[in-house]
Amino acid sequence: MRGMSEQPLPDLGRLAGIVTARELADFGVARAAIRSMVSRGTLMPLRRATYARTDLASKVLDRPGGNRALRIAAALAAAGPGVVASHHDAAHMYRLDLLEPPPDAVSLTMPPALTARRSARPGINLHYASLPPSHIALRDKVPVTTVPRTVLDLGRTLPFRAGVVTADSALFRGWTTKADLLSAIDAMAHWPGVDRARQVVDFADAKAESPFESIARVAFYDWGLPAPELQVVVGADGEVIARVDFYWRQHATIAEADGALKYANPDRARQQLERDARLRTAGFEVVHFTWRDLHTNPNMVMWRIIAAFHRQAVLGRGRVR
């Protein structure tokens, strides 16, 4: 006779076989059997009365961001049908960049029609908004808002530069296009914050390769600098010298956003110095700045770029607006 610890578990098509105690009861699995399976390691508790198959959950936990993915899937199981992961947590499932770590509570969205029979649960941040079918997708068996809807939800609710980080990331990875984003905005025309989301979309650029480059672009905009070209190949006399992060063609000025590890390798640091020397010999100004510079002394970065513009204007190789 089959022991209670060996009872078959229902396959509800969820990440890591996640199931609630109520669903197990509906399939005839008694509470004593659940306790036994937890004790034997067959089931892994995720939140109150919500479990995952330990063998499947362990594989998820081995992935980058797997712990959060399990929490998202467990929150959805607890919330019930018709609810999707959204905002920061939809972005997490797509592995889109976020400027700041997500809040501890999992972000879910449910349509207003469900609010009368649903209540808030611990560890869940519920958003109430329309969820047309075209705004819903599956990501690793987890129901989530689509990439355009996710970008716009964050653009509506986060500060401008944080919205730009995620929008740039989505465009750079090819998960969406500006046309898709603008089409989604049309369906959200009267929603709170949609004007800010539209500004984010207008500003977003698929050539921004990192959050650092995204917030640098916002800083340039805030300082009133002209928008630079991104990821441009530059050179002189028909010779390619480098591919640069930011380029102001009218000022013959280059800016490079230096990551923390950019000069960790001495050979790479030497190559960078040689490259800069060749660029300057070819008539370009080159300005380097770090993430720390941008956060602790942004005015210094701004004035170094403006000073480069002025030097080029004096030399007749650029003009200052």
C-alpha positions in Angstrom: 0.0 0.0 0.0 1.3 3.5 -0.8 2.5 5.4 2.3 1.2 8.9 2.9 4.7 10.3 2.2 4.6 8.8 -1.2 1.3 10.3 -2.3 1.5 11.7 -5.8 1.7 15.5 -6.0 -0.5 17.4 -8.4 1.2 19.0 -11.4 -0.3 22.5 -11.7 2.2 23.7 -14.3 3.9 26.1 -11.9 7.6 26.8 -11.4 9.2 24.2 -9.1 5.8 22.4 -8.8 4.6 25.0 -6.3 1.3 24.2 -4.7 -0.8 25.4 -1.7 -2.1 23.4 1.2 -5.7 24.0 0.0 -4.8 22.7 -3.5 -3.2 19.6 -2.0 -6.3 19.0 0.1 -8.5 19.3 -3.0 -6.4 16.5 -4.5 -6.9 14.4 -1.4 -3.6 15.0 0.3 -4.1 15.2 4.1 -2.3 17.6 6.4 -0.5 14.7 8.0 0.8 13.7 4.6 2.0 17.2 3.9 3.8 17.3 7.2 5.4 14.0 6.5 6.6 15.1 3.0 8.1 18.2 4.5 9.8 16.2 7.2 11.2 13.7 4.6 12.4 16.6 2.3 10.0 15.9 -0.5 8.3 19.2 -0.1 10.0 22.6 0.6 8.0 25.2 2.6 8.1 28.6 0.8 5.6 30.6 2.7 2.6 29.9 4.9 0.7 26.9 3.5 2.6 27.1 0.2 5.2 24.4 -0.9 7.4 23.5 -3.7 8.8 20.1 -4.8 12.2 20.1 -3.3 13.9 18.4 -6.3 12.6 21.1 -8.6 13.0 24.0 -6.2 16.7 23.1 -5.7 17.4 23.4 -9.5 15.7 26.9 -9.5 17.8 28.0 -6.5 20.9 27.1 -8.4 20.1 29.8 -11.0 20.9 33.5 -10.7 18.0 35.1 -9.0 16.4 31.8 -8.3 15.5 32.6 -4.7 13.5 35.6 -5.7 11.8 33.6 -8.5 10.6 31.0 -6.1 9.2 33.8 -3.8 7.4 35.3 -6.8 5.9 32.0 -7.8 4.9 31.2 -4.2 3.2 34.6 -3.8 1.3 34.1 -7.0 0.1 30.7 -5.9 -1.1 32.2 -2.6 -2.8 35.1 -4.4 -4.8 32.8 -6.7 -5.9 32.9 -10.3 -6.0 36.1 -12.4 -3.0 37.7 -10.6 0.4 38.3 -12.3 3.9 39.3 -11.2 4.5 42.9 -12.1 6.8 46.0 -11.6 10.1 45.0 -10.1 9.3 41.3 -10.0 8.3 41.1 -13.6 11.5 42.9 -14.4 13.3 40.3 -12.3 11.8 37.4 -14.2 13.0 39.0 -17.5 16.4 39.8 -15.9 16.0 43.5 -16.8 18.2 46.0 -15.0 17.0 47.9 -12.0 18.7 50.9 -10.6 17.9 49.9 -7.0 17.3 46.5 -5.5 13.6 45.5 -5.5 11.5 46.0 -2.3 11.4 42.9 -0.1 7.6 42.5 -0.7 6.8 40.8 -4.0 4.9 43.0 -6.5 1.7 41.6 -8.0 -1.0 43.1 -10.1 -4.7 42.1 -10.1 -7.6 43.5 -12.1 -10.1 45.6 -10.0 -12.8 43.0 -10.6 -11.0 40.6 -8.2 -10.4 43.1 -5.3 -13.7 42.3 -3.7 -12.7 38.8 -2.9 -9.0 39.2 -2.4 -7.2 40.7 0.6 -3.6 41.7 1.0 -1.2 39.0 2.3 2.1 39.4 4.2 5.1 39.9 1.9 3.0 40.9 -1.1 2.6 44.4 -2.6 -0.7 44.3 -4.5 -1.3 46.7 -7.4 -4.9 47.1 -8.7 -5.0 47.8 -12.4 -6.5 46.6 -15.7 -4.8 43.5 -17.1 -5.8 43.1 -20.8 -4.7 39.7 -22.3 -2.1 41.6 -24.4 -0.4 42.7 -21.3 0.1 39.2 -19.8 2.9 36.7 -20.6 4.5 33.6 -19.1 8.1 33.6 -18.1 9.5 30.3 -16.8 5.9 29.2 -15.9 5.3 32.4 -14.0 2.5 34.7 -15.2 4.0 38.2 -15.6 3.2 41.5 -17.2 4.7 41.7 -20.7 8.0 43.6 -21.1 6.4 46.8 -22.5 3.8 46.8 -19.7 6.6 46.1 -17.1 8.7 49.0 -18.5 5.8 51.4 -18.4 4.6 50.3 -14.9 8.1 51.1 -13.6 8.3 54.3 -15.7 5.0 55.4 -14.1 5.9 54.7 -10.5 9.7 55.2 -10.2 11.9 58.3 -10.5 12.8 59.2 -14.0 16.4 57.8 -14.0 15.3 54.5 -12.5 12.7 54.2 -15.3 15.3 54.9 -17.9 17.6 52.2 -16.6 15.0 49.5 -17.1 13.7 50.9 -20.4 17.3 51.1 -21.8 17.9 47.5 -20.6 14.7 46.2 -22.3 15.6 47.9 -25.5 19.3 46.9 -25.4 18.4 43.2 -24.8 15.9 43.3 -27.7 13.0 42.3 -25.4 10.9 45.2 -26.8 11.0 48.1 -29.2 10.0 51.8 -29.0 7.0 51.0 -31.2 5.9 48.3 -28.8 6.3 50.7 -25.8 4.4 53.5 -27.5 1.6 51.1 -28.5 1.3 50.0 -24.9 1.2 53.6 -23.7 -1.8 54.3 -26.0 -3.7 51.6 -24.0 -2.8 53.3 -20.7 -3.5 56.9 -21.9 -5.3 58.0 -18.7 -3.5 56.0 -16.1 -1.6 57.7 -13.2 2.0 58.5 -14.1 1.6 57.7 -17.8 3.1 61.1 -18.8 6.3 60.3 -16.9 6.4 56.8 -18.5 6.1 58.5 -22.0 9.1 60.7 -21.1 11.0 57.6 -20.1 10.2 55.9 -23.5 11.1 59.1 -25.5 14.4 59.3 -23.7 15.3 55.5 -23.7 18.1 54.3 -26.0 18.8 50.8 -27.1 22.5 51.6 -27.4 22.9 52.1 -23.6 24.7 49.0 -22.5 24.5 49.3 -18.7 22.7 51.1 -15.8 25.9 53.2 -15.5 25.5 54.5 -19.0 21.8 55.1 -18.5 22.1 57.3 -15.5 25.1 59.1 -17.1 22.8 60.0 -20.0 20.2 61.3 -17.5 22.9 63.3 -15.8 24.0 64.9 -19.1 20.3 65.8 -19.8 19.9 67.3 -16.3 23.0 69.4 -16.8 21.7 70.8 -20.1 24.4 69.2 -22.2 23.5 68.1 -25.7 22.7 64.4 -26.1 25.8 62.4 -27.0 25.9 59.6 -29.6 26.4 56.2 -28.0 28.8 53.4 -28.8 30.4 55.2 -31.7 33.5 54.0 -33.6 35.9 56.9 -34.0 39.3 57.4 -35.7 41.3 59.6 -38.0 42.7 59.5 -41.5 40.6 56.4 -42.3 42.0 54.5 -39.3 39.6 53.2 -36.6 41.0 53.9 -33.1 38.2 53.0 -30.7 34.6 52.4 -29.9 33.6 54.9 -27.3 30.8 55.2 -24.8 29.7 58.8 -25.5 30.6 61.1 -28.3 29.7 64.7 -28.9 30.5 65.0 -32.6 30.0 68.8 -32.7 32.6 69.2 -29.9 35.0 66.4 -30.9 34.7 65.2 -27.3 34.5 61.6 -26.0 33.4 60.5 -22.5 34.1 57.1 -21.1 32.1 55.5 -18.2 34.7 53.5 -16.4 33.5 50.5 -14.5 35.0 49.3 -11.2 37.1 46.6 -12.9 38.1 48.5 -16.0 41.7 48.9 -14.9 42.0 45.8 -12.7 44.1 44.2 -15.4 47.4 46.1 -15.8 47.6 45.2 -19.5 44.1 46.5 -20.1 45.0 49.7 -18.2 48.1 50.2 -20.4 46.1 49.6 -23.5 43.5 52.2 -22.4 46.3 54.8 -21.8 47.7 54.1 -25.3 44.3 54.3 -26.9 43.6 57.7 -25.1 46.9 59.0 -26.4 46.1 58.1 -29.9 42.6 59.7 -29.6 44.1 62.9 -28.3 46.7 63.0 -31.0 43.9 62.6 -33.6 42.3 65.7 -32.2 39.7 64.4 -29.7 39.2 65.4 -26.1 38.7 62.4 -23.8 37.0 62.6 -20.4 36.9 59.6 -18.1 34.6 59.3 -15.0 33.5 56.5 -12.6 30.3 55.5 -11.0 31.6 57.1 -7.8 32.4 60.3 -9.6 28.9 60.5 -10.9 27.3 60.0 -7.5 29.7 61.9 -5.2 31.0 64.7 -7.3 28.7 65.1 -10.4 29.6 68.8 -10.9 33.2 67.8 -11.4 32.2 65.5 -14.2 30.0 68.1 -15.8 32.7 70.8 -15.7 35.3 68.5 -17.1 33.1 67.8 -20.1 32.2 71.5 -20.5 35.9 72.4 -20.3 36.7 69.9 -23.0 34.0 71.5 -25.2 35.6 74.9 -24.6 39.1 73.7 -25.4 37.9 72.3 -28.7 36.2 75.5 -29.5 39.3 77.5 -28.8 41.3 75.2 -31.1 38.6 75.5 -33.8 37.8 71.8 -33.7 34.4 72.1 -32.1 31.8 74.6 -31.0 30.1 75.3 -27.7 26.4 75.7 -27.6 
